[in-house]
Amino acid sequence: MSTPGQHARPDTAPEVVLSAEQLQVRSTRVPRETVRVRKEVVTELRTIEVPVRVERLVITHEPPAGTRAAGDDARGTATGTAPEARDLEVVLHEEVPEVSVRVRPTERVRVRVVSVEDVETVSAELSREEAVVEVEDLPRR
């Protein structure tokens, strides 16, 4: 008994072409997000302590001097005569904080875009064809 493969001619032998899906991957640039950089003014309350001086009037009461030459008192008037009536005027000063605001640059912010490489894992189900050989027994004669 001979096998069918021995009697078949190579140019007329039956054949089946099997196919399989292959995974093809490429990367495409797509917009991811839009970033805006802007300046914003933030106001905060700052409190600082500033030392200031204030002049105050100090009055010292002293008893008259014990003995004076020629009977004069401290103002040069004779004893027993009425002193001239005059007002004493003293100007007192104080320090007052003066506040001013000055705008000065504090930092420079630079923005640039860099590309960073990363690896992503992609999975997909692929189909393929397989040859299935079914052998059917023929009835014997």
C-alpha positions in Angstrom: 0.0 0.0 0.0 1.4 3.4 -0.9 0.9 6.7 0.9 -0.8 9.6 -0.9 2.3 11.7 -0.7 4.4 9.3 -2.7 2.1 9.4 -5.8 1.4 13.1 -5.8 3.3 15.3 -8.2 5.0 18.3 -6.6 3.5 20.9 -9.0 -0.1 19.6 -8.4 0.1 18.8 -4.7 -2.7 20.3 -2.7 -1.7 23.0 -0.3 -3.1 25.3 2.4 -1.7 28.7 3.2 -1.9 29.6 6.9 -2.1 33.2 8.1 -1.4 34.8 11.4 -2.0 38.3 12.8 1.1 40.3 13.7 1.2 43.1 16.2 2.4 46.3 14.6 3.1 49.2 16.9 4.1 52.8 16.2 3.9 56.0 18.3 2.0 59.1 17.2 2.3 62.6 18.8 -1.0 63.8 20.1 -1.8 66.8 22.3 -1.7 65.9 25.9 -2.4 69.1 27.8 -2.2 72.8 27.5 -0.2 74.7 30.1 -0.4 78.4 30.7 2.1 80.3 32.8 1.0 83.7 34.1 1.9 86.1 36.8 -0.6 86.5 39.7 -0.4 89.2 42.4 -0.8 87.8 45.9 -1.4 90.2 48.7 -0.4 89.4 52.2 -0.3 91.4 55.4 3.2 92.0 56.8 3.7 93.4 60.3 7.0 94.6 61.5 8.0 96.4 64.6 9.8 99.8 64.2 11.5 101.4 67.2 10.5 105.0 67.5 11.4 107.7 70.0 9.1 110.2 71.6 10.3 113.3 73.5 8.5 113.8 76.8 8.7 116.8 79.1 10.2 116.1 82.4 9.7 118.6 85.1 12.1 118.6 88.0 11.2 120.5 91.2 14.2 121.6 93.2 14.3 123.6 96.4 15.9 127.0 95.9 19.6 127.2 96.3 20.8 127.8 99.9 22.8 130.9 99.5 23.3 133.2 96.5 25.6 136.0 95.9 24.1 139.5 96.3 20.7 138.1 97.1 19.8 137.2 93.5 17.7 134.2 92.6 18.4 131.9 89.7 17.0 134.4 87.1 19.0 137.3 88.2 16.2 139.3 89.8 16.6 140.9 93.2 15.1 139.1 96.2 11.8 140.5 97.1 10.9 141.8 93.6 8.2 140.1 91.6 9.6 137.9 88.8 8.6 138.8 85.3 5.6 136.8 84.3 6.5 134.8 81.1 5.4 131.6 79.5 7.9 128.8 78.8 7.4 127.2 75.5 9.0 123.8 74.6 8.5 121.9 71.3 8.5 118.2 71.8 9.3 115.8 68.9 8.4 112.3 68.1 9.5 109.8 65.4 6.8 108.5 63.1 7.3 105.5 60.9 7.3 106.4 57.2 6.1 103.5 55.0 6.9 103.2 51.4 6.7 100.2 49.0 9.3 99.4 46.4 8.9 96.7 43.8 12.1 94.7 43.2 12.6 91.6 41.1 12.9 88.5 43.3 13.4 85.6 40.9 13.4 84.7 37.2 11.2 81.8 36.1 12.2 80.0 32.9 9.9 77.5 31.1 11.1 74.9 28.7 9.8 71.7 27.2 11.9 68.5 27.4 11.1 65.0 26.0 11.4 62.2 28.4 11.5 58.6 27.2 9.5 55.9 28.9 8.3 52.4 28.0 4.6 51.4 27.8 3.5 47.8 27.7 0.9 47.1 25.0 -1.1 43.9 24.9 -3.4 42.7 22.1 -5.1 39.4 21.3 -3.8 38.0 18.0 -5.4 35.2 16.0 -3.6 32.7 13.8 -4.6 29.9 11.6 -3.5 26.3 12.3 -3.9 23.4 10.0 -6.1 20.7 11.3 -5.9 17.3 9.7 -8.9 15.1 10.0 -8.6 11.5 9.0 -11.7 9.7 8.2 -11.7 5.9 8.0 -13.2 4.6 4.9 -15.3 1.5 5.0 -13.4 -1.6 3.9 -14.5 -3.6 1.0 
